[in-house]
């Protein structure tokens, strides 16, 4: 039999639009069930949905609007698709009806806008029938709710049908609430809550008419104690967004007040015997002042009679779950967007957090007779969960309230300072460090000064044992990277090497050998908190703890890379930890180390050479976040490795000579706290000038003052050179004689300059490699002037000025405090 013409009707490629209707027809023919074809499994339906979304088979988007043949063919294919779905939805077989409802919900998402607007009313009726029928199976109710959510989500994106969508949503509210009341399946509750949240977001008016009924239905589920905790979280989220349906400040404030009152009343039962009576009354007093009436309870009418007695007899476990869910509700209310600006009750929220975090399970001697051991065991077992969600609430306050929290910073600092000393569980310590980091960055140095010592003490406890464990597995000589041996140059003051400082550090004292290993998450969180502290407070009043922190960070960063990078073998700390977690601690350690380097003030970072070596090693791990950060760190540290005297103003090449004469180019001007290398500056024209007083450079002033003190009392030549006047007497330098006008023979200029440079460089003692840097600078500037300027153009004045200033620079080397610490760079820093 000869093949038909359509068998060889090939498409251009996989992106050809003519392929899509043909592929849709194939799916209808081979994958969609009908009266004769049995229903497919859920796996086949998943593959079908994947093909629909990947190739956009229902979009009917034609690149060429004039291609009427393709448009007609595609429209016909989609019509066939919908006809088959309607057939499945109307089927008496539940599995086929379920499949048709699910695929019709996908169609709501993927079809063209024109088709959706023309058909959504019909599809709405198809989804509504299973929800209203009492005999519908639960899985069909779940599918109907999910598909209805897809329909209303798409419908919310069309403002022209907003009114119609609100009417359709209003008809569904009673059916959804009935599902929450009557059905006992959490899967049905979950989809019903999702549909309610969509109504609140896109069609709030439809929910506002049933506001009290919705609040009562959700609150009763939360307080019933019959839901799993995962379901309680979803109920809490829906309750938190419910005030959006009204959209006014009063509704939001009333809701959070109700929730906080309910939490405090439940905590009265849970914490009975574990806290003072004043704490029990304080939370209620802040929410309801004595002169005001309390709001109605959460969920409507107060429980009375048997219902109230049943609630009191509920287990403490269900009470703790309800309290945790309500705390989650408060956190969601603080972090979710709201149509209008509202004022959060921060004082009441902080009082609740402090109330929960103050309870640690201990009993006073007077209460032990009234509390059984089983009751205490239960409260102690549930406290970590309550503390965790209280810390989440504190985080939500920072994220949602922002500037409104500033008047309460002192309260938060005191709360964190106390809890950092008491907190032991790793999960809670991670959250405390995270909150501390947010607080430091958001509030600045004022809070950092108050919280710095507690953060340093706490992080030292969490991080220092790790350094001790890793050091025990290697030789002491291998504890830090091998640094180049110091040169034989004389030093005015000896400096401790990193190993010597390491051995003399007080962080090792008293560290127990059998210290329990902290989790990697705690270490990462501690390093991030230290990074934030150094960023905010590293240059302010950190003398008391800074040296220990710098030493701790270089040790941790070194040992984190000693066991191999994240892509290599397992770590030397915890070999069973996942590779990605090991990479996290390496990255956190190097980030904190970089913050330590950049926040050093007035002095050169003590471990800069070792740190640069670590960043270079990390940069080799290409394709990872660690390599990207190390490359960034090396770029940032370039100003410390190779300091340069950059101008404050940028003069373009297009500036005319006349304009340049009006700008005095200060070649050695630094910005910020960076110090000058030399005691003179050079303008654009090549003449040596004294730096102006407007820069107020302390180092420059000390150089000038020391130079004046070292001058001979009767040295008229020095005074003449300082004032810029020509000398009236001949000056003898070596074997050369200058004339009274200061001129020097042309043939002796170059040789005399070399002698001046050599004589002054011998008098200068610069630590490590600083001598080569200053020598090259002097040599380059003197020879540059000699080559560019005519010898008769005051060459004598320039040379003598340089000589005088250079001599002064050599004299003040005896005062080590006057030498810029930035010159003391590592041995390998200039080799590249």
N, C-alpha and C positions, 0 to 999 in steps of 0.2 A: 504494500500500500504506500503510495507516494505521500510524503509529509506535506502538511498544510503550509500555507505561506506564513501564518503566524508563528510557526515553530522556528523560523529563521529571522524573526523580527527582533534583532538585537538592539540593545540600548548602547548609548555612548560609553558610559561608565557608571560607577556606583552613585554618582551625584546627579544623574540624569533624572529630571522630573517625571519623565514618562515611565520610569521604573516603579514609582510609588503606587499608582492605582493598580498596576498589574500585580505588585507584591501584595496589596491589600486584598485583591480578588483571590489570590492563592491562599492567604490566611483564612479567608471565609470558607473556602472550599475544603481545605485540608485540616484546619485546626478548630474551627467553631463547631460545637455539637448542634444537632437538630433533632427532629423526631426520630430519624433512623440512626443517626450517629450518636453513640453514647457520650456522656460527658467526660471531659478530660480531667486529669488530675490537677492539683494546684500547681505542680511544677510546670506543666504545660501552659497553664494560664500565666504564670510568671514569665515564661519565655515569650509568650504572645504579647504581653504588656511591654516587655523590653523592646521587641521589634517595632511596636507601635510608636514608642517614644523616641527610639534611636533614629528612625527614618522619617518621623513626622508624617505618618501615613494618613492621618485624619486632618491635617492642616489645610489642605486644598489651596496651598500657596503656589501659584504658578508664576514663574519669572517673566513670562511674556503674556500680558493680558489679551493679546490678539490671537493667541493659540486656542481657538474655541473648541477644537477637537479634543485637546488634552483637558480643558476645563470640563467639558461634558463627560468625558470618560471618567475623570476623577470624582465628579459629583455623583455619577451613577454608582461608582464603587462604594462611596460612603453611604449612599442611600441603602444599598444592599447590606452593608454592615449594620445599620440601624434596624432594618427590618428583621435581621436575624436576632439581634439583641432583644427586640420587643417580643419575638417569639419565645425566647428563652425566659424572659421575665414572667410571661404569662403561663409558663409551663406548670403542670401539677407536680412535677418532680422537684423536690427541694434543692437538690444539688444543681440542676440546670437553672433554676430560678436564682440561686445564689450566684452562679457564674455570670448570668446575664446582668444582675444588679451591679456586681463588681466591675464588669467591663463597661457598663453604661456610666459609672462614676469616672472611669478613666477617660471616656469620651467627653465628659464635661470639661476635663482639663485640656484635652488635646485638640478638640475640634476648632474650626474657625470661628471668629467672633460673630459673623453674620449667621451662621448656623446655630450657634448657641443662643443668641438673642431670639431667634425665631422658634426655638424648640424647648427652652428651659422650662416653660410651664407644663408641657407634656411630660417631660422627664420628672418634674417635681411630683406629679401625680403617681408616676410609676414607683417612686421611692416611698411615697406616703402610705400606700396600701399595706405593705408588710408591717409598718410601725403601728398602725391602728388596729390591726387584726389580732385578737387575743390568742389565736391558735398558731401564730407564726413561731417557727423555731428560733431559738436564741441566736444561732449563727446567721440567720437571715436578718434579724433585727440589727445585729452588729454591722452587716454589710450595708443595710439601708441607711443607718446612721453615718457610716463612713462615706458612702456615696452622696448623701445629702450634704455632708460637710464640704465635699469637693464642689458641689453645685453652688452652695452659698458663698464659698470662697471666691469662685470665679465671678459670681454675680455681684459681689461687693466691689469689683473693679470697674463697674459700669455705672457712673452716676445717673445716667438717664433712666435707669430702672430701680433707683434707690427706693422709691415709694412702693413699688410693686414687691420688691424684695422684703421690705419691712412688713408688708401685709402677709406674705407667705411665711415669714419667720414667726410672726405673732400667732399664727394658727398652729405652729408646732410646739410652742412652749409647754402647753398642758400635756401633750404626749410625751415630751422629754422628761418632765417632772414625774409623770406616772412611771416611766421606766426606772427612775431613781428610787421611787417609793416601793413599787411592787416587785420588781425583778430582783433576784438574789445572785446574779452573776456580775462579778466585777468587770468582766470584759464589756458587758452591756453598759455598765456605769461609766466606764472609761470613754466609750464613744459618745455617750450622751453628754458627758461633761465637755468633751471636745466640741460638740455641736453648740452647746451653750456658750462657750468662750468665743466661738466664731460669731454668734449672734451679738454678743456684747461688743466685739471689735468692729463689726461692719454694720450692724443694724441695732444700735443700742436702744432706740425707742421701743422696739418690740419687747425688750426685756424690762425696761423701766416700768411698764404697766403691770408686770408680775414680780416686782422687786422683792417684796416681803415674802412671797411664796418661794422664790428661788433661794433667798437667804435661809429660810427655815429648812428647806430640803437639804441644803449643803451642810448647814451647821449641825443638824440632827445626825447626819452621817458621820461627821467628824467626832462628835461627842458620844456616839453610840458604842464605841469600842468593838465594833463588829467588822471593821475593815482592816485589810493589810496596810502596812506602813506605806507601801508604794501607792496604794489607792488614796491614802490620807494626804500624800503630797499633791496629788492631782486635785483633790477636793480643796486643799488649802490654796492652790493657785487660782482655781475658779472663784473662790470666795474673795481673794485679794483683788481680782479685776472686776468684781461685780459693781463697785461704785462708779466705774466708767459709764455704766448704762444711764446714770443720771447726770454725771459730768459736772457736778458742783462741789465746792470745797466742803460744805456741810456734810454731804454723804460720806466723803472720804474720812473726814475727822471723826464722825460718829462711828464708822466701821472700825477704825483702828482703836478707838476708845473701848468699844465693846470687846474686841479681841484681847486687848491688854487686861481688862477687868476679868475676863474669863480665865486667862492664864494665871493671874495672881490668885484667884479663888481656888483654882485647881492645885496650885502650888501650896496653898495652906494645908491641904490634905496630904500632899506628898512629903512636904518638909516638916511635918508636925514632929516636934522634938529635936530637930536638927538646927534650928535657928532661933534667934531671939524674937520676942513678941513685937518689938519695935519694927523689925524688918517686915513682919507680916502686915502691919498696919500702914507702913510708909507707902508701899506701892498703891494701895487703895486711896490713900489721902492725896497723892499727887494727881491721880486720875479724876477723883471726885472730891473737890474741896468741900468743907463743911457747909458752906452757904448754898451749895447747888444740889439739885436732885440727881441721883444716878440715872444713867440712860437705861433703856430696856435691855434685858439680857440678850446675849447673842442667840439668834434663831427664833426670836419672838417671845411668846408667853413663858413665864416662869414655870418650871416643872413643879407639880404639886402631887400630893398623895402617893400612890404606888410608884409612879414614875420617878418622883424625887427620891424615894427610899431606894429604889433600884439603882439610881445613879450614885448614891452614897455607898452602896455595897459593891460597886464596881471594883475590880482589882486595881492595885496600884500600877500594874503594867499598862492597862488601857488608859489610865490617867496620864501616865508619862507619854504615851504615844499621842494622845490628844494635845497635850501641852506642846510637844515637839512640832506637831502639825500647825498649831496656831502660831508658834514662833516663826515657822517657815512662811506662814501667811503674812506676818508683819514684815519680814524681809522682802517678800515679793511686792508688797505695797510700796515699800520705800524705793525699790529699784525699777518699778514699772513706770512707763510714761502715763501722764494724766492730762486731760484736756485743759485744766486750769492749774494755777499755782496754788499749792497748799502748804500749810505750816505743820511740820511734824512735831509731835510731843517728845523731843529729844531727852528732856530730863526724866520723863517717865520711862522711856526706853532704856536709858542708862541705869536707872534704879532697878529695873527688872534684870538687866544683865548682871549687875553687881550682886543682886540677891541670889541668883543661880550660882554664880561663880564663887561666892563666899562659902557655899556649903561643900564640904569635903568628906562628909560621912562620919565625922567625929562627934562624940556625944559628951556632954558635960556630966560630971559625977552625979548631979542632982536628978538627971533625966534617965540614967541607966536603969533605974528600977521600973520605969514606965515604958521601956522600949525592949522588945524581944530581939534576940540575936538575928532571927530570920528577917525581921523588918529592916534591921540595919544592913544586912547582907543585900537585900533587894535594892534599897536606896543606893548603896555603893555600886551595885552592878549597873544601875540606870544613870548615874551621875555623868559618866563620860559622854553619853548621848546628849544630855541636857546642856552640858558645857560646850559641846561641839556646835550645837545649833545656836547657842547664845553668842559664840564667837562669830558665827555666820551673820547673826543679826548686827553685831558691831561692825562687821565689814560692810553690810548693806547700808548702815548709817553713813559711813564715809562715801560710798559710791552714790547714794541717792540724795543725801542732804547737802553734802559738799560744804559750802561756806557757812551754812547755819551751825555747823559743829564747832566753829572756832571759839565761841564763848565757853565751851565745855571741854576744852583741851586739857585743862588741869585735872579734871575728874578722870578723863580717859588715861592720862599719863599715870596717875596714882593707881588706877585699876590694873593697867598693864604691868607696872612695876611690881605690884604685889603678886600678880598671877604668874609672872615669869619665874619667881622664886619657888612657887608651889607646884607649878605644872610639871608633870613627869611623863605622861603618855606621849608617844611620838606624834600621833595624829593631832593632838591638841597643841603641841609645841610648834608644829608646822604652821598651824593657823595663827598662833600668837605671833610668830615671826612675820608672817604675811601681813597681819594687821599693823605690826610695828613698822614694817617697811612703807606701807601706805601712809601711816601717820607721819613718818619722818619726811617723806617726799612732799606731802600735801601741806604741812604746816611750817616746815623750814627749821632754821637754826634755833629758834626760840625754844621749841619743844625738844629738839635734839640735844641741847645742852643738859636738860633735865633728865632725859632718858638714856644718855650715852653710857653712863657707868653700868647701869643694869643690863643694857644690851651687850656690852663688852664682857661682863662677868658671865652672862648666860651663854653666849656663843663660845666663850673659852671653854666652858664645861662640855659643850656638845662637840667641839672641834678638836680640842687638844688631845683627848684620849686617842683619837684616830691617828694623830701624828705619832704618838708614842707607840702604838701598835705597829705601824709601818716601819718605824725606826728600829724596832726590836728585830725585824727580819733582815736588816741590812747592817753593814758595818758603819761605825760612826763616821768614818771618812767618806762614806757614800751618802750621807744623809742629805747633802746639798750638792748642787752641780759643782764640778771642779772649776774653780776660777783660776785665771792665769796668775802666775807668781808675781808678786810686786817687784818693781824695778829697784835698783840699788841706789836710786836718788835719795838724798837726805830729805827728811820731812821734819817740819817744825813741830808737828804734833802727830803722835802715832794714832792710827785708827784701827779699831777692831775689825777683823774680818767677820763675814757672816757666820762662819762656823764658831768663832770665838764668842760672838754675841749669843749665838744659839746655845752654847754650853753654859753661858752665864745667865740665861733667861730664867725668870722666876716662874714661868708657866709650867715647868716640869715638876716643880716642888709639890709633893703631896699627891701626885697622880697615882691612883691605885693601879696595880698591874692587872688585876682581874676585873677592870672596868667593863661593864656590858657595852657591847657595840651599839651605837645609835644607828638608826636606819638612815639610809642614803637620803631620804626625803628630808629628814631633820637637818642633815648637814647642808644640803642645798639651800634650804630655807634660812639657816643661820648665816651662810655666806651671803645670801641676797640681802639680809638685814644689815650685815656689816658693810656691804657695798653702799647701801642707802645712807648709813650713818657717815661713812667717809665722804660720800658725795655732798652731804648737807653740812656736816660739822667737822670735816677733816682739817680745815684750816682755822678753826676757831676753838680755842681753849681745850685742845686735845692733848696737852703735854703729859697729863697724868696717865693716859692709857695708850697713847699712839705708838710708842716704841714696841710694846708687847704685841699690839695688833699687827703691826708691820711684820714682825718676826713670825707670828703665827701664820699669816697669810702666805709668806714666801715658803714656809715649810710645807703647808698644805698643798700649794700649787706645785711645788717640786715633787712631793711624794705622790701626788695624783698622776703625774706624768711618768714617774719612775717605773710603775708597773706596766707601762705601755699605753698608747693612745686608745681611744674608744674603739677603734676598728681592729685593734690587735688582741693580744691574749687577755685573759681575765685579770682583774685588779689584784693587787697584793693585800687589799683590805678585806674585801668580801668576794671571794672567787665565784660565789653562786649568784651574784647580782646580775641582772640583765645588762647587756652592752649599752643600751640607750640610757639606762640610769647611771651607769658609770660615765658616760659622756656628759650627762647633766652636771655631775659634780666637778668634772674637769672644767667645763665651761663656767660654772659658778665660781670656782676658785680663781680662774684667770680674770674674770670680770671684777671680782673683788680686789685682786692684785693690781689691776689697772687703775681702779679708783684710788687705791693707796698711793700709787705713783703720782697721779694727777692732783691729788689733794695735798701734797707736801708743800709746806709754806716756808720760805726763807732758807731752806736747806735742801740739798740734793737728796733724792730718795736713797736710802741706805742700800737697797738691794736692786738697784736699777740694772746692773750688768747681768745678774742672775735672772732677773725677770725678762730682759730682752732675749736671753738665750732660750727661756721657756716659750716665749711667743714665737720665736723662729722655729722651734721644734713643732709647735702646734700648727703652724702655717703649712707644714709639709703634709698634713692630713687632708689632702685636697678633696673637695666635694662634700665637706661636712660643715656644720655650723661652727665647730671649733676652729677650723681653718679660716673661715670668713671673719670670725671675731679676732683671731690672732693677726690677720693681715690688717684689720682696722686698728688694732692696738699698736702695731709697729708704726703705722702712719701717724697716730696721735702722739706717740712717744718720740717722734723725730725731733721735735723742738727741744726735748731734754737730752737726746743723744748727740745731736749736732746743733747747738744753739746758734742762731744767726742774729745779727743786728739789722733788723728790717726797718725801713722808714715808716713813719705814721701816715705819710701822704704819698699818693701814687701820681707821679708826673709822667704823662704819656710822651711818646716820642714826637708828637705833633706840637708840643709846647715850644714856642719861639724862644730864641736866646734872650730877648728882652724880658720875656716873662720869667725866665729862669733866674735872672739876676735878682728878682724880687722875692725868691723863695730860698731860704737858707736850708739846705739839705743836711739834716743831722744824721750822719751815717751810723752813729752808734746809739741812737735813741731806741729804747725798748719800751714796750707797753706793759702795764700792770706792774708786777713785782720783779720782773726780770732785771738784772743788773748789767752795767756796762762792762765791757772788756777793758777799755783803755780810758785814760783821763783826758783825751782830746777827741774832737770830732772833725769831720771834713765836710766842707760844703761842696756844691756842684762845681765850683771853679777851681777846686783843688787846694784852697788855702786852709790852714789849720786855725780853727776857731775854738774858743772856750764855749762849752755847752751853756745855754742860757739858763737863768735861774728859774724860769717859769716851769721847768720840768720837775724841780724839787727832788732831785735824785740824791738820796742820802749817801750812797757809795761814792758818787762823784765828789760830793762835798768833803767827805773824809779824805779822799785822795788829795784834793787841793790843800786842805788844812794840814795834812801831814807833810806835803811837799814844802809848804811855807815854813813849817817848823824846822825842816832839815836844811834850809838855805843858810849860807854864811851871813853874818850880820852886815858885813861891808861889801857884799857882792853886788856891785852896781850893774853888772851884766845881767844878773837874774832879774833885777827890777826893770832894766831896760827891755828885756825880752817879754816880760809880763805886760808891760804897758804898750808894747808894740812900737816904741820909738827906736830909731837907729842908734847904735852905740857910737860914742865919741872916742873910744880908746881901742887900740888893737887887741884882739883876743887870740890867744895861742892855744891850739888844739893839736897835741902831738908835734909833728914836724911841720904843720901848716900854719901860716899866719894870715889872719883875716885883716883886710884893710879897715880903716876907720868907718867906712860906709857899709861895712858888713859884706862886701862882695868877695867871692871866692873864684879862683882861677878855674876856667872851664875844663882844663885837662885834669884837675884834681877833684872834680865834683863826684864822679862815680866812686873813686877809691875812698874818698872821705866819708861818703855815705855808708859804705861797707864797714868802715872802722867804727862809725857811730853805732850802727846796729849791733855789731859784735860786742862792743864794749857794754852796751846797755843790756843785752840779753844775758851776758854773763852775770850781771848783778841781780837778775830776776830769778827767784825760785818759785816755780809754779808746780803745784801738786800733779804728779803723774804726767799726763800728756798735755797739760796746759801750756808748757813752755814752747812746744812746737807751734801751737796755735797763735800765741802772741808774737813769736818771732816771725812767723810767716806774715802776720798782719802788718807789723812794722816795716818789714822788708818790702812788702808789696806797695804800701802806701808811699814810702820814701822814693822808691825807684819810679813809681808812677808819676810823681810830681816832677822828678828830674828829667824824665823823657818828654813829658807833655809841655812843660813851661820853659821859656827861654831863660838861660842862666842869669841874665841881667834883670830878670823880673823878680826881684826880691828872693832869689834862691837862698841867700844866706839867712834871711829871716825864717823861711820855712824849715830849713835844716836845723837851725838852732832851736826853733820852737819844738820840733820833734825831739831833738836831743834832750832839751830841758824836761819835757813832759815824760819822756822815756826814763830819764834818770829818776824823776820823782816816782814813777811807777815801780822801779826797782827798789827804792828805799822803803816803800810802804809794805813790801812783802813780809817784813818782820811782824807786821800786825796781821795775824791770820784771819781775824774777823773781817778785815776789809777786802779780802780776796773773794770774788764771787764764787759761791759754791758750785754754780752751774758749770764752771770750768773743769771741776774734778770729775771727769767722765771716765767710763770704764776703759780698760786697756784695749778692748777690741772694737771700740765704737768708731774709731777713725780709720779702721783698716779696710772698710768696705767702700 
